[in-house]
Amino acid sequence: ENYKVYTALLTQSGTSAPTATVLENTLGGTVVWSYTASGDYLATLSGAFTIGKTWAMIAPYGDNGPSGIISAANVSANSVRVVDLNGDAGLSNTPIEIRVYP
C-alpha cells in the first residue's frame, strides 16, 4: 500500500462521542472521536489528514440497517468530519475507512 489507513466500526448514542472498534490504523497515532452536534462528529489526529490527499468513506449501514445519508470529508489537516442526516444514534458498527496518500 502506498497510503496510510484508518479503518473502524463506529457506534454512537445520545450526545456521546462515537466509539470506534479499530480494525486497522497505520496513521501513527490514536484517532480521537468527538461529538460536535446532532449527527455531526469529528475524527481528530494532529497533522494526520493531509488536505487534498485524504479520502474518507463511510458506509450507509451498520447493525441498525440503513442509517440514511452519511458523509465523511477531510476538513483540516487535523480532522475528518462525519455527518449523519438522521441525527444521533444512527451509527451502530458502521464501517469507516480513511486513507491518507503521500
C-alpha positions as CSV (number, residue, x, y, z in Angstrom):
1,E,0.0,0.0,0.0
2,N,1.2,3.5,-0.8
3,Y,-1.1,5.2,1.7
4,K,-1.8,5.2,5.4
5,V,-5.2,3.9,6.5
6,Y,-7.6,4.1,9.4
7,T,-10.5,1.5,9.3
8,A,-13.0,1.2,12.1
9,L,-16.6,0.4,13.1
10,L,-18.4,3.4,14.7
11,T,-21.2,3.3,17.2
12,Q,-22.8,6.4,18.8
13,S,-25.8,7.2,21.0
14,G,-27.3,10.2,22.7
15,T,-24.8,13.1,22.8
16,S,-21.8,10.9,23.3
17,A,-18.8,10.9,21.0
18,P,-18.7,7.9,18.7
19,T,-16.8,4.9,20.0
20,A,-14.6,3.1,17.5
21,T,-13.7,-0.5,17.2
22,V,-10.4,0.0,15.3
23,L,-9.7,-2.7,12.7
24,E,-6.5,-1.1,11.2
25,N,-4.6,2.1,12.0
26,T,-1.3,2.9,10.2
27,L,-1.6,6.7,10.8
28,G,0.9,6.7,13.5
29,G,-1.3,7.9,16.4
30,T,-4.7,7.4,18.0
31,V,-7.7,9.0,16.3
32,V,-9.9,10.7,18.9
33,W,-13.7,10.9,18.1
34,S,-15.8,13.8,19.3
35,Y,-19.5,14.9,19.2
36,T,-20.0,18.4,17.7
37,A,-23.7,18.5,17.1
38,S,-26.6,16.1,16.4
39,G,-25.4,13.7,13.8
40,D,-22.1,15.6,13.4
41,Y,-18.8,14.1,14.6
42,L,-15.1,14.7,14.2
43,A,-12.1,12.3,14.0
44,T,-9.1,14.2,15.2
45,L,-5.4,13.3,14.9
46,S,-3.0,16.3,14.8
47,G,-1.3,16.7,11.4
48,A,-2.5,13.2,10.1
49,F,-5.0,14.2,7.4
50,T,-3.3,16.0,4.5
51,I,-5.7,18.4,2.7
52,G,-6.2,17.2,-0.8
53,K,-4.7,13.8,-0.2
54,T,-7.2,12.3,2.3
55,W,-10.0,10.1,1.1
56,A,-12.8,9.1,3.6
57,M,-15.7,6.7,3.0
58,I,-18.4,5.7,5.5
59,A,-20.9,3.0,4.7
60,P,-24.6,4.0,4.9
61,Y,-25.4,0.9,7.0
62,G,-24.5,-0.9,10.2
63,D,-26.2,-3.1,12.8
64,N,-29.3,-0.9,12.6
65,G,-29.7,-1.5,8.9
66,P,-29.7,1.6,6.5
67,S,-29.0,4.7,8.6
68,G,-29.7,7.4,6.0
69,I,-27.4,9.7,4.2
70,I,-24.0,9.7,5.8
71,S,-20.9,11.6,4.6
72,A,-17.3,11.8,5.6
73,A,-14.9,14.5,4.5
74,N,-11.5,15.9,5.3
75,V,-12.0,19.3,6.8
76,S,-8.5,20.1,8.1
77,A,-5.0,18.7,8.5
78,N,-6.2,17.6,11.9
79,S,-9.7,16.2,11.3
80,V,-12.2,14.3,9.3
81,R,-15.9,15.1,9.7
82,V,-18.7,12.6,9.7
83,V,-22.3,13.7,9.2
84,D,-25.4,11.5,9.6
85,L,-28.6,13.3,8.4
86,N,-30.7,11.0,10.7
87,G,-29.1,12.7,13.7
88,D,-27.8,10.9,16.8
89,A,-27.8,7.1,17.3
90,G,-27.6,6.3,13.6
91,L,-24.2,4.8,13.9
92,S,-24.1,1.1,15.0
93,N,-21.0,-0.8,14.0
94,T,-20.9,1.4,10.9
95,P,-17.8,0.9,8.8
96,I,-15.5,3.9,8.0
97,E,-12.2,4.0,6.1
98,I,-9.9,7.0,5.9
99,R,-6.9,6.9,3.6
100,V,-4.1,9.4,3.5
101,Y,-2.0,9.4,0.4
102,P,1.6,10.7,0.2
